[in-house]
Amino acid sequence: GVIVAVANKAMYQLEVVGRTGELESFTPPLFGTLVMFLGMALALPLHWWETRGSQAQSLDCKTIALLSIPTMFDLVSTSLATLSVILLPLSTCILLRSSAVIFVALLKHYVLKDILSRSEAVGVFIITLAILLVGYVGVSEDGGTRQDGIDDSMPSEVEGQNSGGAMLGVVFAMGSVLVAALQYVVEEKLLDDLSTPPNLLVGVMGAVGVALTLFVTYPVYYFFIPGSDHGRFEDPVNTLVKLQNSGAACALSAIDLFSVLLLNVMTMYIMQRLSAVWGAILGNIRPSVTWLAQLGLYYGVTNGAFGESWKGFESWLQLVGMVILFVGMAVYNGTFEGP
């Protein structure tokens, strides 16, 4: 998960020659979603390899239709998450996405009637405090200065150069988390009701997602939503030209592709053997590792070209929020009961 996040952010910090021959920021909002679904679709060959010589589960139209439900959630969630990554520092995005455990727990409590224990309820409350603190840092950070690695010439629609852009990034991140929480719960229910092997679930969702992205979302983005990508919200021809002109963008896309495959397959196995909440909790380990990776890239590897810098008071506040988040996680899973 950390590799996926860091590769995505690094890709969005690239400057690449576009179809007009001019240098442009590589920030296609839908391309990352397509790469994600392609990576998930690679789980189908893994499933067929695992079930070779045995009676494999057949796929009927009903099963595919049911598996399309979490795919649509994933499409919306990832699209919103991509926009938040473009608008906000990566560490802030990852910390905000940690609020998934809040929404998953509430949905399991009220929808699936899986009643929360006292420690779980207290843990959710503490995690909520942490997310509020991190959200505040995300909105106030830099007070209108540009993000690390984002060029000043980047269009204001996606740059987030002021607090309004940062606020929009927080809204996108929280919207992504809410939709992802619905996806977690639906996937857990499908795993229980259909006894669907994890690789089959991931692979079918990926294949359906590729079809939806190519034949529904891309046409809508291109023909009906105006934007800064040569008048389009995303111009796929311009994206392909940029990939042709940038080996770095291709390499980061390939890293993203195979990391997504590993991440989704392991997540499905975790939810099948444990629960959706555990999937969300284990995902919360990601913020600290991601932040350390971003700082290491900025100061130790790329000399400020990629990654994320330490921003003084705001970073200290974010660190406090991360510690509160870890305490909330520990209380939620019963590791720490408190006074």
C-alpha positions as a printed NumPy array, in Angstrom:
array([[  0.   ,   0.   ,   0.   ],
       [  2.858,   2.371,   0.768],
       [  4.468,   1.625,  -2.601],
       [  1.168,   2.338,  -4.376],
       [  0.751,   5.672,  -2.596],
       [  4.339,   6.858,  -3.064],
       [  4.445,   5.765,  -6.736],
       [  1.183,   7.594,  -7.442],
       [  2.312,  10.811,  -5.759],
       [  5.702,  10.717,  -7.484],
       [  3.961,  10.218, -10.836],
       [  1.732,  13.247, -10.215],
       [  4.833,  15.338,  -9.479],
       [  6.395,  14.656, -12.892],
       [  6.75 ,  17.298, -15.603],
       [  6.264,  15.68 , -19.036],
       [  6.039,  16.895, -22.655],
       [  2.429,  16.722, -23.825],
       [  0.868,  16.517, -27.274],
       [  1.451,  20.23 , -27.961],
       [  5.192,  19.813, -27.398],
       [  5.092,  21.851, -24.194],
       [  6.076,  20.748, -20.7  ],
       [  3.022,  19.85 , -18.598],
       [  2.323,  18.371, -15.187],
       [  1.433,  14.669, -15.311],
       [ -1.847,  14.799, -13.369],
       [ -4.459,  12.736, -15.287],
       [ -7.23 ,  12.184, -12.697],
       [ -8.594,   8.945, -14.212],
       [ -5.429,   7.237, -15.444],
       [ -4.486,   6.073, -11.944],
       [ -7.922,   4.471, -11.577],
       [ -7.45 ,   2.583, -14.86 ],
       [ -4.018,   1.332, -13.747],
       [ -5.546,   0.182, -10.459],
       [ -8.26 ,  -1.849, -12.19 ],
       [ -5.734,  -3.344, -14.625],
       [ -3.649,  -4.468, -11.661],
       [ -6.697,  -6.015, -10.015],
       [ -7.645,  -7.823, -13.251],
       [ -4.286,  -9.609, -13.124],
       [ -5.693, -11.574, -10.169],
       [ -7.781, -13.632, -12.631],
       [ -4.749, -15.527, -14.009],
       [ -3.682, -16.122, -10.384],
       [ -7.114, -17.598,  -9.624],
       [ -7.016, -19.863, -12.669],
       [ -3.51 , -21.005, -11.697],
       [ -4.597, -21.746,  -8.117],
       [ -7.637, -23.759,  -9.241],
       [ -5.961, -25.684, -12.061],
       [ -6.915, -29.36 , -11.995],
       [ -9.79 , -28.724,  -9.568],
       [-13.439, -27.796,  -9.89 ],
       [-13.242, -24.031, -10.326],
       [-16.163, -21.845,  -9.331],
       [-18.225, -20.95 , -12.376],
       [-19.18 , -17.371, -13.061],
       [-22.769, -16.651, -14.005],
       [-24.341, -13.323, -14.881],
       [-25.77 , -12.919, -11.356],
       [-22.349, -13.347,  -9.734],
       [-20.732, -10.863, -12.123],
       [-23.564,  -8.374, -11.495],
       [-23.124,  -8.71 ,  -7.727],
       [-19.364,  -8.271,  -7.989],
       [-19.946,  -5.149, -10.093],
       [-21.452,  -3.411,  -7.048],
       [-18.197,  -3.058,  -5.064],
       [-16.44 ,  -2.249,  -8.351],
       [-18.591,   0.844,  -8.816],
       [-17.835,   1.876,  -5.223],
       [-14.127,   1.343,  -5.971],
       [-14.319,   3.448,  -9.129],
       [-15.879,   6.409,  -7.299],
       [-13.612,   6.033,  -4.253],
       [-10.403,   5.853,  -6.278],
       [-11.366,   8.768,  -8.511],
       [-11.997,  10.951,  -5.454],
       [ -8.802,   9.718,  -3.801],
       [ -6.779,  10.61 ,  -6.907],
       [ -8.087,  14.175,  -6.824],
       [ -7.259,  14.454,  -3.109],
       [ -3.682,  13.221,  -3.725],
       [ -3.244,  15.92 ,  -6.385],
       [ -4.577,  18.636,  -4.054],
       [ -3.012,  17.626,  -0.714],
       [  0.309,  16.336,   0.655],
       [  0.384,  12.533,   0.478],
       [  0.844,  12.068,   4.234],
       [ -2.302,  14.121,   4.904],
       [ -4.288,  12.083,   2.36 ],
       [ -3.187,   8.778,   3.868],
       [ -3.996,   9.912,   7.403],
       [ -7.45 ,  11.13 ,   6.342],
       [ -8.086,   7.8  ,   4.618],
       [ -7.419,   6.137,   7.961],
       [-10.887,   7.316,   8.977],
       [-12.177,   4.342,   6.96 ],
       [-12.249,   2.355,  10.2  ],
       [-14.796,   4.855,  11.598],
       [-17.216,   4.483,   8.711],
       [-16.726,   0.709,   8.46 ],
       [-17.398,   0.254,  12.172],
       [-20.542,   2.409,  12.036],
       [-21.843,   0.606,   8.953],
       [-21.206,  -2.79 ,  10.54 ],
       [-22.944,  -1.614,  13.717],
       [-26.057,  -0.098,  12.104],
       [-26.325,  -1.995,   8.804],
       [-24.919,  -5.46 ,   9.476],
       [-26.018,  -5.328,  13.155],
       [-22.531,  -6.261,  14.353],
       [-22.751,  -4.359,  17.655],
       [-19.648,  -2.432,  18.74 ],
       [-18.126,  -3.232,  22.121],
       [-17.289,  -0.462,  24.6  ],
       [-13.569,  -0.495,  23.673],
       [-14.422,  -0.383,  19.974],
       [-16.72 ,   2.604,  20.488],
       [-14.047,   4.45 ,  22.514],
       [-11.465,   3.596,  19.843],
       [-13.69 ,   5.012,  17.103],
       [-14.112,   8.238,  19.141],
       [-10.325,   8.633,  19.589],
       [ -9.69 ,   7.947,  15.897],
       [-12.293,  10.585,  15.045],
       [-10.384,  13.164,  17.134],
       [ -7.176,  12.268,  15.287],
       [ -8.831,  12.64 ,  11.875],
       [-10.294,  16.041,  12.835],
       [ -6.819,  17.236,  13.835],
       [ -5.224,  15.953,  10.634],
       [ -8.017,  17.481,   8.557],
       [ -7.413,  20.841,  10.209],
       [ -3.688,  20.586,   9.406],
       [ -4.503,  19.673,   5.797],
       [ -6.691,  22.751,   5.352],
       [ -4.387,  25.219,   7.127],
       [ -1.035,  23.868,   5.94 ],
       [  1.162,  26.324,   4.056],
       [ -1.539,  29.001,   4.06 ],
       [ -1.705,  29.111,   0.274],
       [  1.803,  28.154,  -0.787],
       [  2.422,  25.498,  -3.369],
       [  2.97 ,  21.842,  -2.502],
       [  6.381,  20.209,  -2.708],
       [  7.076,  18.916,  -6.162],
       [  4.116,  20.709,  -7.789],
       [  5.124,  23.272, -10.337],
       [  3.79 ,  26.812, -10.054],
       [  2.503,  26.654, -13.615],
       [  0.049,  23.874, -12.767],
       [ -3.601,  24.905, -13.405],
       [ -5.412,  26.18 , -10.354],
       [ -8.185,  23.601, -10.842],
       [ -5.883,  20.877,  -9.565],
       [ -3.067,  22.601,  -7.78 ],
       [ -4.66 ,  23.561,  -4.487],
       [ -2.641,  26.764,  -4.117],
       [ -5.01 ,  28.249,  -1.565],
       [ -7.011,  27.113,   1.442],
       [-10.089,  26.639,  -0.767],
       [ -8.174,  24.076,  -2.839],
       [ -6.948,  22.345,   0.321],
       [-10.489,  22.25 ,   1.717],
       [-11.681,  20.688,  -1.531],
       [ -8.908,  18.119,  -1.202],
       [-10.098,  17.22 ,   2.312],
       [-13.684,  16.903,   1.023],
       [-12.519,  14.603,  -1.784],
       [-10.482,  12.512,   0.675],
       [-13.374,  12.093,   3.128],
       [-15.813,  11.339,   0.313],
       [-13.401,   8.686,  -0.931],
       [-13.206,   7.169,   2.553],
       [-16.987,   7.015,   2.949],
       [-17.429,   5.255,  -0.389],
       [-14.502,   2.918,   0.419],
       [-16.171,   2.008,   3.732],
       [-19.316,   0.99 ,   1.859],
       [-17.105,  -1.053,  -0.441],
       [-15.408,  -2.839,   2.515],
       [-18.768,  -3.868,   3.982],
       [-20.214,  -4.98 ,   0.625],
       [-17.092,  -7.023,  -0.145],
       [-17.229,  -8.753,   3.248],
       [-20.9  ,  -9.6  ,   2.691],
       [-20.158, -10.974,  -0.774],
       [-17.302, -13.107,   0.544],
       [-19.684, -14.601,   3.135],
       [-22.718, -15.063,   0.857],
       [-21.043, -16.207,  -2.354],
       [-18.017, -17.988,  -0.866],
       [-16.083, -16.209,  -3.591],
       [-12.332, -16.98 ,  -3.692],
       [-10.387, -13.765,  -3.015],
       [ -8.441, -13.797,  -6.297],
       [-11.642, -14.353,  -8.281],
       [-13.336, -11.467,  -6.482],
       [-10.408,  -9.1  ,  -7.093],
       [ -9.979, -10.207, -10.72 ],
       [-13.632,  -9.857, -11.709],
       [-13.841,  -6.476,  -9.988],
       [-10.744,  -5.402, -11.906],
       [-12.069,  -6.6  , -15.284],
       [-15.446,  -4.929, -14.712],
       [-13.659,  -1.801, -13.508],
       [-11.521,  -1.632, -16.656],
       [-14.665,  -1.883, -18.795],
       [-16.488,   0.792, -16.772],
       [-13.477,   3.13 , -16.851],
       [-12.839,   2.79 , -20.586],
       [-16.412,   2.776, -21.871],
       [-18.289,   4.895, -19.31 ],
       [-16.059,   7.136, -17.204],
       [-13.508,   8.168, -19.825],
       [-16.192,   9.234, -22.362],
       [-17.992,  11.212, -19.642],
       [-14.735,  12.906, -18.557],
       [-13.793,  13.684, -22.167],
       [-17.083,  14.826, -23.706],
       [-19.127,  16.257, -20.832],
       [-16.79 ,  17.629, -18.127],
       [-14.599,  20.63 , -19.032],
       [-11.208,  21.005, -17.418],
       [ -7.608,  22.173, -17.748],
       [ -6.358,  19.208, -19.821],
       [ -6.721,  20.903, -23.228],
       [-10.316,  21.79 , -22.435],
       [-11.148,  18.341, -21.043],
       [-11.249,  17.027, -17.5  ],
       [ -8.871,  14.382, -18.84 ],
       [ -7.624,  14.038, -22.405],
       [ -6.645,  10.348, -22.847],
       [ -4.707,  11.106, -26.053],
       [ -2.589,  13.636, -24.155],
       [ -2.053,  11.084, -21.371],
       [ -0.796,   8.493, -23.886],
       [  1.558,  11.054, -25.473],
       [  2.947,  11.926, -22.039],
       [  3.542,   8.233, -21.291],
       [  5.336,   7.906, -24.629],
       [  7.569,  10.825, -23.718],
       [  8.373,   9.76 , -20.154],
       [ 10.107,   6.563, -19.138],
       [  9.676,   7.604, -15.502],
       [  5.888,   7.809, -15.861],
       [  5.818,   4.35 , -17.493],
       [  8.05 ,   2.863, -14.783],
       [  5.969,   4.349, -11.955],
       [  2.774,   3.118, -13.67 ],
       [  4.214,  -0.423, -13.843],
       [  5.21 ,  -0.302, -10.166],
       [  1.71 ,   0.918,  -9.329],
       [  0.126,  -1.857, -11.421],
       [  1.845,  -4.787,  -9.706],
       [  1.694,  -3.205,  -6.241],
       [ -2.083,  -2.798,  -6.627],
       [ -2.381,  -6.49 ,  -7.513],
       [ -0.504,  -7.542,  -4.373],
       [ -2.325,  -5.036,  -2.151],
       [ -5.834,  -6.046,  -3.249],
       [ -5.221,  -9.794,  -3.142],
       [ -3.768,  -9.576,   0.388],
       [ -6.632,  -7.289,   1.504],
       [ -9.223,  -9.806,   0.277],
       [ -7.49 , -12.665,   2.115],
       [ -7.417, -10.578,   5.314],
       [-11.136,  -9.75 ,   5.095],
       [-12.029, -13.36 ,   4.288],
       [-10.155, -14.69 ,   7.313],
       [-10.752, -11.768,   9.702],
       [-13.177,  -8.903,   8.956],
       [-13.589,  -5.674,   7.024],
       [-12.675,  -3.634,  10.114],
       [ -9.362,  -5.49 ,  10.395],
       [ -8.709,  -4.639,   6.763],
       [ -9.219,  -0.987,   7.596],
       [ -7.151,  -1.204,  10.812],
       [ -4.165,  -2.816,   9.112],
       [ -4.406,  -0.108,   6.472],
       [ -3.845,   2.415,   9.245],
       [ -0.26 ,   1.2  ,   9.637],
       [  0.34 ,   2.813,   6.253],
       [  0.424,   6.522,   7.315],
       [  3.638,   6.417,   9.35 ],
       [  5.509,   4.325,   6.776],
       [  4.25 ,   6.503,   3.911],
       [  5.233,   9.711,   5.676],
       [  8.71 ,   8.36 ,   6.46 ],
       [  9.082,   7.29 ,   2.825],
       [  8.05 ,  10.761,   1.607],
       [ 10.496,  12.483,   3.961],
       [ 13.248,  10.07 ,   2.929],
       [ 12.573,  10.753,  -0.761],
       [ 12.628,  14.519,  -0.219],
       [ 15.738,  14.799,   1.957],
       [ 17.754,  11.668,   1.245],
       [ 17.082,  10.494,  -2.315],
       [ 15.829,  13.213,  -4.678],
       [ 17.168,  16.376,  -2.995],
       [ 13.714,  17.981,  -2.858],
       [ 12.498,  16.973,  -6.337],
       [ 10.019,  14.395,  -5.01 ],
       [  8.519,  13.521,  -1.669],
       [  7.403,  15.821,   1.118],
       [  9.254,  18.303,   3.323],
       [  8.964,  18.878,   7.07 ],
       [  6.746,  21.944,   7.521],
       [  7.42 ,  22.918,  11.103],
       [  4.4  ,  23.472,  13.351],
       [  1.931,  21.871,  10.921],
       [  4.054,  18.716,  10.688],
       [  4.298,  18.523,  14.487],
       [  0.496,  18.756,  14.68 ],
       [  0.214,  16.032,  12.075],
       [  2.601,  13.861,  14.101],
       [  0.417,  14.359,  17.194],
       [ -2.602,  13.36 ,  15.118],
       [ -0.796,  10.212,  13.997],
       [  0.029,   9.244,  17.592],
       [ -3.614,   9.787,  18.626],
       [ -4.641,   7.654,  15.652],
       [ -2.401,   4.784,  16.76 ],
       [ -3.777,   5.022,  20.312],
       [ -7.301,   4.848,  18.92 ],
       [ -6.395,   1.79 ,  16.876],
       [ -4.9  ,   0.101,  19.947],
       [ -8.02 ,   0.834,  22.018],
       [-10.281,  -0.36 ,  19.205],
       [ -8.631,  -3.772,  18.861],
       [ -8.267,  -4.235,  22.64 ],
       [ -4.462,  -3.967,  22.773],
       [ -4.687,  -0.951,  25.083],
       [ -7.625,  -0.599,  27.451],
       [ -6.695,   2.775,  28.904],
       [ -7.276,   3.969,  32.484]])
